[in-house]
């Protein structure tokens, strides 16, 4: 019997929380990366929440994930982006 590589059943809606400095262009940069990996992503669905002091911005992007490889590639590109501090 072959073990499953992931506990996630695909396709599924998968929320990603991306945090970075509240700079101009941060949200647009994140949307560009997400769209590369999930072309059907609706940018209007992003949840945005500033930090208490307003220095950071948390974005919640829910993508329609079709594979673990897709999520891994998206996560890798987001975490390597210079404007992104944390991806959960």
NUDRENLUM-761052 format. One record per residue: residue in three letters; x, y, z of N, C-alpha, C in turn. Coordinates in steps of 0.02 Angstrom, whole numbers, padded with zeros to 5 digits, always signed. Layout:
<atoms>
ALAXYZXYZXYZ ...
</atoms>
This chain:
<atoms>
UNK+00042-00059+00000+00000+00000+00000+00044+00062+00000 UNK+00030+00108-00045+00069+00169-00051+00043+00223-00004 UNK+00089+00255+00033+00069+00309+00078+00055+00372+00039 UNK+00007+00410+00062-00008+00475+00030+00047+00524+00048 UNK+00063+00568+00001+00115+00618+00013+00089+00676+00054 UNK+00024+00685+00056-00005+00742+00091-00072+00721+00121 UNK-00093+00757+00173-00158+00744+00204-00212+00787+00172 UNK-00191+00832+00128-00239+00877+00096-00270+00840+00036 UNK-00335+00846+00028-00368+00818-00030-00377+00873-00082 UNK-00352+00859-00142-00354+00908-00196-00409+00890-00246 UNK-00438+00939-00279-00430+01011-00270-00465+01036-00207 UNK-00441+01092-00181-00471+01121-00121-00456+01195-00118 UNK-00496+01231-00079-00482+01302-00066-00432+01304-00009 UNK-00375+01337-00020-00321+01337+00028-00302+01409+00045 UNK-00313+01430+00108-00296+01499+00128-00221+01505+00144 UNK-00191+01558+00119-00122+01575+00135-00122+01644+00169 UNK-00086+01650+00223-00079+01715+00256-00008+01739+00241 UNK-00004+01798+00210+00060+01826+00189+00069+01893+00224 UNK+00126+01901+00259+00138+01962+00296+00200+01997+00270 UNK+00196+02063+00269+00253+02104+00248+00243+02175+00271 UNK+00294+02216+00256+00290+02287+00274+00233+02319+00234 UNK+00200+02367+00265+00143+02401+00233+00169+02453+00184 UNK+00206+02430+00134+00234+02474+00083+00189+02476+00022 UNK+00194+02530-00016+00159+02533-00080+00184+02475-00123 UNK+00138+02441-00154+00157+02388-00200+00160+02319-00169 UNK+00156+02313-00102+00161+02247-00070+00104+02202-00093 UNK+00042+02226-00088-00015+02184-00107-00012+02166-00181 UNK+00007+02213-00223+00011+02199-00295+00065+02147-00310 UNK+00121+02151-00275+00176+02103-00285+00153+02033-00266 UNK+00116+02028-00211+00091+01963-00188+00041+01935-00239 UNK-00004+01977-00263-00054+01955-00312-00019+01929-00375 UNK+00033+01962-00398+00069+01940-00458+00098+01870-00448 UNK+00127+01857-00390+00156+01791-00375+00101+01739-00372 UNK+00047+01754-00336-00008+01706-00328-00038+01689-00396 UNK-00048+01738-00438-00079+01726-00504-00035+01682-00548 UNK+00031+01685-00539+00076+01642-00578+00062+01569-00564 UNK+00046+01554-00502+00036+01484-00480-00037+01463-00478 UNK-00081+01511-00473-00154+01498-00471-00188+01549-00516 UNK-00187+01538-00582-00213+01587-00630-00287+01606-00619 UNK-00325+01563-00586-00396+01577-00575-00408+01615-00510 UNK-00354+01636-00476-00361+01673-00413-00396+01739-00424 UNK-00443+01755-00381-00480+01818-00386-00450+01868-00337 UNK-00413+01916-00364-00378+01965-00321-00426+02005-00278 UNK-00489+02012-00299-00538+02050-00260-00556+02014-00195 UNK-00539+01950-00190-00557+01911-00130-00505+01916-00074 UNK-00451+01953-00085-00398+01958-00034-00425+01992+00029 UNK-00408+01963+00086-00422+01995+00150-00360+02034+00170 UNK-00368+02097+00190-00311+02138+00211-00321+02162+00282 UNK-00268+02156+00321-00272+02179+00390-00206+02212+00411 UNK-00208+02276+00426-00147+02310+00448-00131+02292+00521 UNK-00066+02297+00538-00047+02286+00608-00072+02346+00649 UNK-00068+02338+00714-00094+02391+00759-00061+02458+00746 UNK+00004+02458+00736+00040+02521+00723+00039+02540+00649 UNK+00014+02495+00606+00010+02510+00535+00074+02500+00496 UNK+00124+02470+00528+00188+02459+00494+00188+02397+00449 UNK+00145+02349+00465+00142+02286+00428+00071+02274+00402 UNK+00068+02233+00351+00004+02215+00320+00001+02140+00314 UNK-00056+02112+00334-00068+02040+00328-00120+02030+00273 UNK-00102+01989+00224-00148+01973+00169-00169+01901+00175 UNK-00233+01887+00167-00257+01819+00164-00281+01806+00093 UNK-00246+01759+00060-00263+01741-00009-00286+01668-00008 UNK-00347+01656-00029-00372+01588-00033-00370+01566-00106 UNK-00327+01516-00119-00318+01491-00187-00353+01424-00195 UNK-00371+01409-00256-00398+01342-00273-00338+01299-00289 UNK-00317+01260-00240-00257+01218-00247-00275+01153-00282 UNK-00233+01136-00332-00246+01074-00369-00194+01020-00354 UNK-00138+01038-00322-00087+00988-00306-00040+01014-00251 UNK-00006+00967-00219+00044+00985-00169+00102+01022-00203 UNK+00119+01001-00263+00174+01033-00300+00158+01107-00314 UNK+00096+01121-00331+00075+01191-00343+00083+01232-00279 UNK+00059+01206-00222+00065+01242-00159+00138+01251-00139 UNK+00179+01200-00149+00250+01205-00131+00284+01259-00172 UNK+00271+01260-00237+00302+01310-00281+00279+01381-00262 UNK+00215+01388-00247+00188+01454-00227+00220+01476-00162 UNK+00224+01432-00113+00254+01447-00049+00327+01467-00057 UNK+00364+01429-00097+00435+01444-00108+00445+01513-00139 UNK+00404+01529-00189+00412+01595-00222+00392+01652-00175 UNK+00339+01642-00137+00318+01695-00090+00371+01706-00037 UNK+00397+01652-00007+00446+01660+00047+00512+01689+00023 UNK+00527+01682-00041+00590+01710-00067+00582+01781-00092 UNK+00520+01807-00093+00509+01875-00117+00535+01925-00065 UNK+00571+01976-00087+00601+02023-00039+00551+02064+00002 UNK+00489+02072-00021+00440+02111+00016+00402+02069+00068 UNK+00408+02003+00063+00370+01957+00106+00412+01939+00167 UNK+00383+01947+00226+00418+01929+00288+00400+01858+00311 UNK+00335+01840+00308+00311+01776+00334+00255+01750+00289 UNK+00253+01684+00279+00197+01652+00245+00174+01594+00289 UNK+00109+01594+00304+00081+01540+00345+00026+01505+00305 
</atoms>
